Amino acid sequence: MHTLEQLRAGQLAGVRRLKLACGLTDFPSEIFDLADSLEILDLSGNALSSLPDDLPRLHKLRILFCSDNLFTTLPAVLGSCPALEMIGFKANRLCHVPAAALPPKLRWLTLTDNAIEALPEELGKCGQLQKLMLAGNRLSHLPASLSNCHRLELVRIAANRFTALPDCLLALPRLSWLAYAGNPYTEACELAALTDAGAAGVAWQRLELAQQLGEGASGVIYRARLDGRDDVAVKVFKGAMTSDGLPRSEMAACVGAGAHAGLIPILGTLDAHPQGAPGLVMPLIDAAFRNLAGPPSLASCTRDVYADGMRFDAPQALAIAHGIASAVCQLHARGIVHGDLYAHNILHAHAGACLLGDFGAASMFVPGSPQGNWLQGIEARAFGVLLGELIAHCATPLPALQTLQEACLQQDVLSRPQFEAMELALRDMLPA
């Protein structure tokens, strides 16, 4: 975090990244003094409602974050910024996105938690677009032209007003991570999952919270003692909206997933939190489990970041691949797509033991339906990306896994293998 005083005193000359959060109501003109170096500008958490017409003077600016401000229109000047490829305007008051606001090199657009009812058809001309985050708006349709965005890999349209899943998404050749829960056409399935699964309620008063274990986009996880004797983990959701969707949708998917060796069990949903926050109570996971990778960075966009030197032996890689395929196979059989099938959402431990977690982007579908076949094909591509990462970090070649990976990545969505078949194939690859 930088200060306005540092900027005005010339102490930030030559910086590539600038972050200011100090109640700004106007764009500081001194930022233009950094035009020859500035690539990342973060003005989130201020009170801005406009940007200057000469913003393109920041000719090296690649990334702009203006979340938690007061914008009602996505500034048209963004479209004239020659190097701009990543835009984040989460949690503003946006209701209008003009076509002129879309820069030619746009790769990553985040407009989560606003009041947008429509997007311009020109969005389909953004040929470099990889990541589109629109959860928590008022959208009931997407531009049909989006079917032209053949590089698009991650889409978030949860918690909007869709009465059906937009057809323009289903055949996208690279789409791998899709979240659409919390829309009118998914509400009945989500409520049924919460009701039919019979998840017990766990009263807040029965829990004694200890240290924080972790924090994600949707909530904070604490270690706790249940009824004074059992160690558990408690996930308390942060608010009404996350980057992926609604807490209710995540809870529905978690309890609807059922018991499986590759899934984190659910003991119950949280009741009577003092602030009314929803939550989940889960068994405490063995401390030996670690995240398989870190989440995507600004540079990697849609690809996870692995620790330097991360290596698996062949039995480990195959065990992880089989364990995840088996878990996803059960999800699909129960009408759930994970939506965020990434290494950073996988915990792994001894000899390839693994757990698939974080259902924040999970969505529901009707098993056996034509649309369900498309959705499973989309998730198969995400699995193909994961297989490629396991292969890349494996100490020895895995030709059979390579063949399966290539099948998952083929452009024709419906030609990709189903998880039931992949689970069987991977089981046969495991060492005797």
Secondary structure as GFF3:
##gff-version 3
##sequence-region A 1 432
A	DSSP	alpha_helix	4	8	.	.	.	ID=ss1
A	DSSP	beta_strand	17	19	.	.	.	ID=ss2
A	DSSP	three_ten_helix	29	34	.	.	.	ID=ss3
A	DSSP	beta_strand	40	42	.	.	.	ID=ss4
A	DSSP	three_ten_helix	55	57	.	.	.	ID=ss5
A	DSSP	beta_strand	63	65	.	.	.	ID=ss6
A	DSSP	three_ten_helix	76	80	.	.	.	ID=ss7
A	DSSP	beta_strand	86	88	.	.	.	ID=ss8
A	DSSP	three_ten_helix	99	101	.	.	.	ID=ss9
A	DSSP	beta_strand	108	110	.	.	.	ID=ss10
A	DSSP	three_ten_helix	121	125	.	.	.	ID=ss11
A	DSSP	beta_strand	131	133	.	.	.	ID=ss12
A	DSSP	three_ten_helix	144	148	.	.	.	ID=ss13
A	DSSP	beta_strand	154	156	.	.	.	ID=ss14
A	DSSP	alpha_helix	167	170	.	.	.	ID=ss15
A	DSSP	beta_strand	177	179	.	.	.	ID=ss16
A	DSSP	alpha_helix	187	196	.	.	.	ID=ss17
A	DSSP	beta_strand	201	203	.	.	.	ID=ss18
A	DSSP	three_ten_helix	204	206	.	.	.	ID=ss19
A	DSSP	beta_strand	207	215	.	.	.	ID=ss20
A	DSSP	beta_strand	219	226	.	.	.	ID=ss21
A	DSSP	beta_strand	230	237	.	.	.	ID=ss22
A	DSSP	alpha_helix	247	256	.	.	.	ID=ss23
A	DSSP	beta_strand	268	271	.	.	.	ID=ss24
A	DSSP	beta_strand	279	283	.	.	.	ID=ss25
A	DSSP	beta_strand	290	291	.	.	.	ID=ss26
A	DSSP	alpha_helix	314	333	.	.	.	ID=ss27
A	DSSP	beta_strand	336	337	.	.	.	ID=ss28
A	DSSP	three_ten_helix	343	345	.	.	.	ID=ss29
A	DSSP	beta_strand	346	348	.	.	.	ID=ss30
A	DSSP	three_ten_helix	350	352	.	.	.	ID=ss31
A	DSSP	beta_strand	354	356	.	.	.	ID=ss32
A	DSSP	beta_strand	363	364	.	.	.	ID=ss33
A	DSSP	alpha_helix	370	392	.	.	.	ID=ss34
A	DSSP	alpha_helix	399	409	.	.	.	ID=ss35
A	DSSP	three_ten_helix	413	415	.	.	.	ID=ss36
A	DSSP	alpha_helix	419	429	.	.	.	ID=ss37
###
